[in-house]
Amino acid sequence: MTLFVASTTAPVNIATLKYWGKRDKTLNLPTNSSISVTLSQEDLRTLTSVCTGPEITEDKLWLNGSEESLKSERTQNCLADLRKLRMKLEDEDSNLPKMSKWNVVIVSENNFPTAAGLASSAAGFAALVMAIAKLYELPDSLSEISKIARKGSGSACRSLLGGYVAWEMGEKADGSDSKAVQIAPMEHWPNMKAAILVVSASKKDTPSTSGMQLTVGTSDLFQHRIKDVVPHRFVEMKQAVLEKDWPTFAELTMKDSNSFHATCLDSFPPIFYMNDVSKGIIKLCHFINAFYNETIVAYTFDAGPNAVLYYLEENESKLFAFIYELFAEVPGWDSKFSKDELTQFLSDFDSKISNQLKVELDKELYKGVTKVILTHIGPGPQSTDECLIDTKTGLPK
Amino acid sequence: MTLFVASTTAPVNIATLKYWGKRDKTLNLPTNSSISVTLSQEDLRTLTSVCTGPEITEDKLWLNGSEESLKSERTQNCLADLRKLRMKLEDEDSNLPKMSKWNVVIVSENNFPTAAGLASSAAGFAALVMAIAKLYELPDSLSEISKIARKGSGSACRSLLGGYVAWEMGEKADGSDSKAVQIAPMEHWPNMKAAILVVSASKKDTPSTSGMQLTVGTSDLFQHRIKDVVPHRFVEMKQAVLEKDWPTFAELTMKDSNSFHATCLDSFPPIFYMNDVSKGIIKLCHFINAFYNETIVAYTFDAGPNAVLYYLEENESKLFAFIYELFAEVPGWDSKFSKDELTQFLSDFDSKISNQLKVELDKELYKGVTKVILTHIGPGPQSTDECLIDTKTGLPK
């Protein structure tokens, strides 16, 4: 069996300036530009292997061990775009194998639970598109490839790049200028870290596509957000990244998360993604920043109750004096810290924080949190030799 | 002892178009006009008795049995305004007793728990101002008197009138055109009823005055709300009242509650008045309206987690088939319904609602609700012979 194989990992990204609202649902064109931080693939990544060959009889997809449909319009759009670019190469060089005519097998695995609401579709589509681009040996830039990933899942375009990433909304109706660009590589401001508090959701949230459509169609405040609020914030946040201005970056991040959730609440019927635990974490973050009289932590919430806390490495012990004290019972700490380091956080808390202030903290908050994921800024998709496909059969290993 | 005594009751009002934001903190001038429904004093009222006389040695206030300070700037402003109007009368007619020079004793009692977050300050200031206006035999119109109550507590001005009430924000810097006017008396649309679900709040909310200031100062979406959203809604909601257009009135009421809470969430730090129980009640209301494919109920939330559900009397059995089923264990039902009527609600629920739909309801919601208060639209302040002051001593009975 003649088979061509390629494998890639792709990262999760968590927006600090939120994407909410589509001006074109098929092309996934947004109503505003957005900004995100790409997270390390050591902690959160999708690994995708793809193969193609004349004997592959149909397009197939396996996701975390189960076969899934490839029929969705979004996936079909991605595959069609990739094949078109490959065909261009084949037209220019008749020696190239005619991969654009062959079916593909895609096998994909996350190293984190898909159900946890951790932007898995962004990493998933980024990995799928990058793996096929690699298989096809496409010479196009990452920004160019990001437009294809965008058609799979809007925020996936930002996972094509590492570090600090902007998704420029563009203006054109065909989406040809709606793409991800790097604001700065991770090396520019490498000490950006993230602690994700995975919050238990009792019920399924409104899916983000239908949620966006509802907000665009019914929220009176939404038009103001996209026209007057976000454009300024986009400029300010890019500038804050370039200048490594943490207090500004942090404040804009928190404000934009709140603004996005405010337009969800202003939708009709209203959409609620944050719950009382999420709100308790927001209050805790403001409490911590007020306690130190310094911006230590910035929260942001996507379309679900999980909190992503951004902070700078040099403030880690100040932050975790509180966070470890309150969430010590939640799993996830020992993957990054030794027992001695964790004990130090506890004694920092005991020695530095007055008993009077301790009373104001919500000691029950940890009951609504199932896991802490400790990670940091990371690079874009990576080629890998790890392969999920059996090159003899073209099926998952 | 020469004593002059007067007693008045005043109602609670619950806004359907929310007052949030002051353009002048001392005069309580709002950043937008608002609309409310005045609720029946059978269920929720403040009773205030006042007395004055040359032998009363100082201004004094008793509230629900405890002596309270009268020193607050707001109360002092109310008293000064009332004395100024009285002095005008005395200047015109030298036979009148010189009440404007004498101290006053004020004794006030609510027939509902003050702590429940049920707009008690609105009823309280309305009763205080009306009782003194009666004592002073002021000839001024209720709208004129409402400007004095407004200085005590903004929304108190709306409690000076019965039925459907607008608080016109006015334009003048001295507040002389910021007053309550009646859109329509209760007799115009008498079948408006309200069920208040008192939700347990675990912690004290942000006081509304400081909350408003925070929103005005920090929310980017707020300016859009007051400039572009509320002015249209104000016209539309007045029209809906005049036309007794329930579906429009209900939708605007729900949207405006959500819009107000959205600007709270967009404040920095964000303010949260609704909790997960409040949100559960919102979802339930949308579920009920969707179930009947008809607008049965409209929710609204003030600066706290309590839900006020407005509905028309003719839809009561449709609404309570759900609400009694889910909140039967909460006290408050037997004050308005016989055992047979309540049993009928339960059997309506069992017979009409399919088992499949029942599964979607949150059966635990009642655990977050401490009380249901069933009431309806009502008139403005009422004179009463009931007196809380011992006319021999000038002290509370």
Chai-1 contact restraints between the chains, C-beta under 6 A:
chainA,res_idxA,chainB,res_idxB,connection_type,confidence,min_distance_angstrom,max_distance_angstrom,comment,restraint_id
A,D220,B,V229,contact,1.0,0.0,6.0,A-B,restraint_1
A,L221,B,L221,contact,1.0,0.0,6.0,A-B,restraint_2
A,L221,B,H224,contact,1.0,0.0,6.0,A-B,restraint_3
A,L221,B,A262,contact,1.0,0.0,6.0,A-B,restraint_4
A,H224,B,L221,contact,1.0,0.0,6.0,A-B,restraint_5
A,H224,B,H224,contact,1.0,0.0,6.0,A-B,restraint_6
A,V229,B,D220,contact,1.0,0.0,6.0,A-B,restraint_7
A,K255,B,F268,contact,1.0,0.0,6.0,A-B,restraint_8
A,N258,B,L265,contact,1.0,0.0,6.0,A-B,restraint_9
A,N258,B,D266,contact,1.0,0.0,6.0,A-B,restraint_10
A,N258,B,P270,contact,1.0,0.0,6.0,A-B,restraint_11
A,S259,B,D266,contact,1.0,0.0,6.0,A-B,restraint_12
A,H261,B,L265,contact,1.0,0.0,6.0,A-B,restraint_13
A,A262,B,L221,contact,1.0,0.0,6.0,A-B,restraint_14
A,A262,B,A262,contact,1.0,0.0,6.0,A-B,restraint_15
A,A262,B,L265,contact,1.0,0.0,6.0,A-B,restraint_16
A,A262,B,D266,contact,1.0,0.0,6.0,A-B,restraint_17
A,L265,B,N258,contact,1.0,0.0,6.0,A-B,restraint_18
A,L265,B,H261,contact,1.0,0.0,6.0,A-B,restraint_19
A,L265,B,A262,contact,1.0,0.0,6.0,A-B,restraint_20
A,D266,B,N258,contact,1.0,0.0,6.0,A-B,restraint_21
A,D266,B,S259,contact,1.0,0.0,6.0,A-B,restraint_22
A,D266,B,A262,contact,1.0,0.0,6.0,A-B,restraint_23
A,F268,B,K255,contact,1.0,0.0,6.0,A-B,restraint_24
A,P269,B,H286,contact,1.0,0.0,6.0,A-B,restraint_25
A,P270,B,N258,contact,1.0,0.0,6.0,A-B,restraint_26
A,F272,B,K279,contact,1.0,0.0,6.0,A-B,restraint_27
A,N275,B,D276,contact,1.0,0.0,6.0,A-B,restraint_28
A,D276,B,N275,contact,1.0,0.0,6.0,A-B,restraint_29
A,D276,B,D276,contact,1.0,0.0,6.0,A-B,restraint_30
A,K279,B,F272,contact,1.0,0.0,6.0,A-B,restraint_31
A,H286,B,P269,contact,1.0,0.0,6.0,A-B,restraint_32
